[in-house]
């Protein structure tokens, strides 16, 4: 049974990694859309939590 040469594995791994390109630099529009969608999603989550906290605060003050 032949052993796997670590130098061949390292060379193949380096070759595979060096072929990769910067996808984000090639597609700036997609990254911009991801950022905008993320900001909108975070804003909606914050708005939802804020409304829940205000409602909770009003309920607490109404019972006191």
DSSP file (Angstrom, degrees, kcal/mol; ACC not computed):
  #  RESIDUE AA STRUCTURE BP1 BP2  ACC     N-H-->O    O-->H-N    N-H-->O    O-->H-N    TCO  KAPPA ALPHA  PHI   PSI    X-CA   Y-CA   Z-CA
    1    1 A X              0   0    0      0, 0.0     2,-0.3     0, 0.0     0, 0.0   0.000 360.0 360.0 360.0 126.8    0.0    0.0    0.0
    2    2 A X        -     0   0    0      1,-0.1     2,-0.2     3,-0.0     3,-0.0  -0.560 360.0-127.5 -82.4 140.9    1.5    3.3   -1.1
    3    3 A X        -     0   0    0     -2,-0.3     2,-0.5     1,-0.1    -1,-0.1  -0.573  26.2-108.9 -84.0 150.4    1.7    6.2    1.4
    4    4 A X        -     0   0    0     -2,-0.2     2,-0.4     1,-0.0    -1,-0.1  -0.681  31.5-127.9 -81.3 125.8    0.2    9.6    0.4
    5    5 A X     >  -     0   0    0     -2,-0.5     4,-1.8     1,-0.2     3,-0.2  -0.604   9.2-151.9 -76.3 125.4    3.0   12.0   -0.1
    6    6 A X  H  > S+     0   0    0     -2,-0.4     4,-2.6     1,-0.2     5,-0.2   0.803  94.8  59.4 -68.8 -27.5    2.4   15.2    1.9
    7    7 A X  H  > S+     0   0    0      2,-0.2     4,-2.2     1,-0.2    -1,-0.2   0.881 105.9  47.7 -69.0 -35.6    4.3   17.3   -0.6
    8    8 A X  H  > S+     0   0    0     -3,-0.2     4,-2.6     2,-0.2    -2,-0.2   0.910 113.1  48.3 -69.0 -41.6    1.9   16.3   -3.4
    9    9 A X  H  X S+     0   0    0     -4,-1.8     4,-2.5     2,-0.2    -2,-0.2   0.918 112.8  48.3 -63.8 -43.2   -1.1   17.0   -1.2
   10   10 A X  H  X S+     0   0    0     -4,-2.6     4,-2.5     2,-0.2    -2,-0.2   0.904 112.1  49.2 -64.2 -41.3    0.4   20.4   -0.2
   11   11 A X  H  X S+     0   0    0     -4,-2.2     4,-2.3     2,-0.2    -2,-0.2   0.919 112.6  47.1 -65.1 -43.2    1.1   21.2   -3.8
   12   12 A X  H  X S+     0   0    0     -4,-2.6     4,-2.2     2,-0.2    -2,-0.2   0.892 112.7  49.7 -65.4 -39.5   -2.4   20.3   -4.9
   13   13 A X  H  X S+     0   0    0     -4,-2.5     4,-2.4     2,-0.2    -2,-0.2   0.922 111.5  48.1 -65.1 -44.1   -3.9   22.3   -2.1
   14   14 A X  H  X S+     0   0    0     -4,-2.5     4,-2.4     1,-0.2    -2,-0.2   0.897 111.0  51.3 -63.5 -39.8   -1.9   25.3   -2.9
   15   15 A X  H  X S+     0   0    0     -4,-2.3     4,-1.0     2,-0.2    -1,-0.2   0.902 111.0  48.0 -64.5 -40.5   -2.8   25.1   -6.6
   16   16 A X  H  < S+     0   0    0     -4,-2.2     4,-0.5     1,-0.2     3,-0.3   0.901 114.3  46.1 -67.3 -40.1   -6.5   24.9   -5.7
   17   17 A X  H >< S+     0   0    0     -4,-2.4     3,-0.8     1,-0.2    -2,-0.2   0.857 108.8  54.6 -71.5 -34.5   -6.3   27.9   -3.4
   18   18 A X  H 3< S+     0   0    0     -4,-2.4    -1,-0.2     1,-0.2    -2,-0.2   0.727 100.1  61.6 -73.7 -19.7   -4.3   30.0   -5.8
   19   19 A X  T 3< S+     0   0    0     -4,-1.0    -1,-0.2    -3,-0.3    -2,-0.2   0.690  83.2 102.0 -76.9 -18.2   -6.9   29.5   -8.6
   20   20 A X    <   -     0   0    0     -3,-0.8     2,-0.3    -4,-0.5    -3,-0.0  -0.365  58.2-159.0 -67.6 144.8   -9.5   31.2   -6.4
   21   21 A X        -     0   0    0     -2,-0.0     2,-1.3     0, 0.0     3,-0.1  -0.781  33.2 -90.0-119.8 167.4  -10.3   34.8   -7.3
   22   22 A X     >  -     0   0    0     -2,-0.3     4,-1.3     1,-0.2     3,-0.3  -0.636  41.5-177.7 -80.3  95.9  -11.9   37.6   -5.3
   23   23 A X  H  > S+     0   0    0     -2,-1.3     4,-1.7     1,-0.2    -1,-0.2   0.860  78.7  57.4 -64.8 -37.1  -15.6   37.0   -6.1
   24   24 A X  H  4 S+     0   0    0      1,-0.2    -1,-0.2     2,-0.2     7,-0.2   0.859 105.5  50.3 -64.9 -35.0  -16.7   40.0   -4.0
   25   25 A X  H  4 S+     0   0    0     -3,-0.3     3,-0.4     1,-0.2    -1,-0.2   0.818 111.4  48.9 -71.8 -29.7  -14.5   42.4   -6.1
   26   26 A X  H  < S+     0   0    0     -4,-1.3     2,-0.3     1,-0.2    -2,-0.2   0.784 119.3  37.3 -79.1 -26.9  -15.9   41.0   -9.3
   27   27 A X     X  +     0   0    0     -4,-1.7     4,-1.4     1,-0.1     3,-0.3  -0.592  63.4 155.3-124.3  68.3  -19.5   41.3   -8.2
   28   28 A X  H  > S+     0   0    0     -3,-0.4     4,-2.1    -2,-0.3     5,-0.1   0.804  72.0  61.5 -68.5 -26.8  -19.8   44.5   -6.2
   29   29 A X  H  > S+     0   0    0      2,-0.2     4,-2.3     1,-0.2    -1,-0.2   0.895 102.7  49.7 -65.2 -39.9  -23.5   44.9   -6.9
   30   30 A X  H  > S+     0   0    0     -3,-0.3     4,-2.4     1,-0.2    -1,-0.2   0.911 110.8  49.2 -65.9 -42.0  -24.4   41.6   -5.3
   31   31 A X  H  X S+     0   0    0     -4,-1.4     4,-2.3    -7,-0.2    -1,-0.2   0.888 109.9  52.5 -64.4 -38.7  -22.5   42.6   -2.1
   32   32 A X  H  X S+     0   0    0     -4,-2.1     4,-2.5     2,-0.2    -2,-0.2   0.917 109.6  48.4 -62.7 -43.4  -24.2   46.0   -2.1
   33   33 A X  H  X S+     0   0    0     -4,-2.3     4,-2.8     2,-0.2     5,-0.2   0.915 110.1  51.9 -63.8 -42.6  -27.6   44.3   -2.3
   34   34 A X  H  X S+     0   0    0     -4,-2.4     4,-2.3     1,-0.2    -2,-0.2   0.916 111.4  47.7 -58.9 -43.1  -26.6   41.9    0.5
   35   35 A X  H  X S+     0   0    0     -4,-2.3     4,-2.5     2,-0.2    -2,-0.2   0.919 112.6  47.8 -65.3 -43.7  -25.6   44.8    2.7
   36   36 A X  H  X S+     0   0    0     -4,-2.5     4,-2.5     2,-0.2     5,-0.2   0.930 113.1  47.8 -63.9 -45.1  -28.8   46.7    2.0
   37   37 A X  H  X S+     0   0    0     -4,-2.8     4,-2.6     1,-0.2    -1,-0.2   0.898 112.2  50.9 -62.6 -39.7  -31.0   43.7    2.7
   38   38 A X  H  X S+     0   0    0     -4,-2.3     4,-2.6    -5,-0.2    -2,-0.2   0.911 110.3  48.1 -63.7 -43.1  -29.0   43.1    5.9
   39   39 A X  H  X S+     0   0    0     -4,-2.5     4,-2.4     2,-0.2    -2,-0.2   0.913 113.3  47.9 -64.7 -42.4  -29.5   46.7    7.1
   40   40 A X  H  X S+     0   0    0     -4,-2.5     4,-2.4     2,-0.2    -2,-0.2   0.920 112.3  49.4 -64.4 -43.2  -33.2   46.6    6.4
   41   41 A X  H  X S+     0   0    0     -4,-2.6     4,-2.2     2,-0.2    -2,-0.2   0.925 112.0  47.5 -62.6 -44.5  -33.6   43.3    8.2
   42   42 A X  H  X S+     0   0    0     -4,-2.6     4,-2.5     1,-0.2    -1,-0.2   0.904 111.4  52.2 -63.2 -40.5  -31.7   44.5   11.2
   43   43 A X  H  X S+     0   0    0     -4,-2.4     4,-2.4     1,-0.2    -2,-0.2   0.902 109.6  48.4 -61.8 -42.0  -33.8   47.7   11.2
   44   44 A X  H  X S+     0   0    0     -4,-2.4     4,-2.3     2,-0.2    -1,-0.2   0.890 111.5  49.9 -66.4 -38.8  -37.1   45.7   11.1
   45   45 A X  H  X S+     0   0    0     -4,-2.2     4,-2.5     2,-0.2    -2,-0.2   0.926 111.8  48.1 -64.7 -43.9  -35.9   43.5   13.9
   46   46 A X  H  X S+     0   0    0     -4,-2.5     4,-2.6     1,-0.2    -2,-0.2   0.906 111.5  50.7 -63.3 -41.5  -35.0   46.5   16.0
   47   47 A X  H  X S+     0   0    0     -4,-2.4     4,-2.4     2,-0.2    -1,-0.2   0.909 110.7  49.2 -62.3 -42.7  -38.3   48.1   15.3
   48   48 A X  H  X S+     0   0    0     -4,-2.3     4,-2.0     2,-0.2    -2,-0.2   0.930 113.2  45.8 -62.2 -46.7  -40.2   45.0   16.3
   49   49 A X  H  X S+     0   0    0     -4,-2.5     4,-2.4     1,-0.2    -2,-0.2   0.897 111.6  52.8 -64.7 -40.2  -38.2   44.7   19.6
   50   50 A X  H  X S+     0   0    0     -4,-2.6     4,-2.5     1,-0.2    -2,-0.2   0.921 109.2  48.6 -61.8 -44.8  -38.7   48.4   20.3
   51   51 A X  H  X S+     0   0    0     -4,-2.4     4,-2.4     1,-0.2    -1,-0.2   0.892 111.3  50.5 -64.0 -38.6  -42.5   48.1   19.9
   52   52 A X  H  X S+     0   0    0     -4,-2.0     4,-2.3     2,-0.2    -1,-0.2   0.909 111.2  48.4 -64.9 -41.0  -42.6   45.1   22.1
   53   53 A X  H  X S+     0   0    0     -4,-2.4     4,-2.4     2,-0.2    -2,-0.2   0.897 111.5  49.3 -66.7 -39.7  -40.6   46.9   24.8
   54   54 A X  H  X S+     0   0    0     -4,-2.5     4,-2.4     2,-0.2    -2,-0.2   0.921 112.1  48.5 -64.9 -43.4  -42.9   50.0   24.6
   55   55 A X  H  X S+     0   0    0     -4,-2.4     4,-2.2     1,-0.2    -2,-0.2   0.896 112.2  49.2 -63.5 -39.5  -46.0   47.9   24.9
   56   56 A X  H  X S+     0   0    0     -4,-2.3     4,-2.2     2,-0.2    -1,-0.2   0.907 110.8  50.0 -65.7 -41.3  -44.5   46.0   27.9
   57   57 A X  H  X S+     0   0    0     -4,-2.4     4,-2.1     2,-0.2    -2,-0.2   0.901 111.1  49.0 -64.0 -41.8  -43.6   49.3   29.5
   58   58 A X  H  X S+     0   0    0     -4,-2.4     4,-2.0     2,-0.2    -2,-0.2   0.892 111.0  50.0 -66.3 -39.5  -47.1   50.7   29.0
   59   59 A X  H  X S+     0   0    0     -4,-2.2     4,-1.5     1,-0.2    -2,-0.2   0.908 110.9  49.9 -63.0 -41.1  -48.7   47.5   30.4
   60   60 A X  H  X S+     0   0    0     -4,-2.2     4,-0.9     1,-0.2    -2,-0.2   0.893 112.4  46.3 -66.3 -40.1  -46.5   47.7   33.4
   61   61 A X  H  < S+     0   0    0     -4,-2.1    -1,-0.2     1,-0.2    -2,-0.2   0.814 108.6  56.6 -72.5 -29.9  -47.3   51.4   34.1
   62   62 A X  H  < S+     0   0    0     -4,-2.0    -1,-0.2     1,-0.2    -2,-0.2   0.832 107.9  47.4 -70.9 -31.5  -51.1   50.7   33.6
   63   63 A X  H  <        0   0    0     -4,-1.5    -1,-0.2     1,-0.2    -2,-0.2   0.716 360.0 360.0 -82.2 -20.6  -51.1   48.1   36.3
   64   64 A X     <        0   0    0     -4,-0.9    -1,-0.2    -5,-0.1    -2,-0.2   0.464 360.0 360.0 -82.0 360.0  -49.2   50.2   38.9
